[in-house]
Amino acid sequence: MPDLTGAVWRKSSRSNNGGECVEVADNLPDIVGLRDSKDPTGPVLTLSPSAWVAFLVALKGKTLTH
């Protein structure tokens, strides 16, 4: 399991208060963590910084609907 000591978790500025949020920790040098805000001690998906950037670029090319 990757070392997430020092991770600073934040929610998207687009999150609402419905409780269905993803948190990201992108302050670590070699890893980006994603977790469910309702379960902060649960599993964490980890990505390399380059994979995280590719994910964000792909999202920006899509129209998100609620």
Beta strands, then each sheet from edge to edge (+ up, - down):
strand 1: 10-11
strand 2: 22-25
strand 3: 32-36
strand 4: 45-47
sheet 1: 1+ 2- 3+ 4-
end
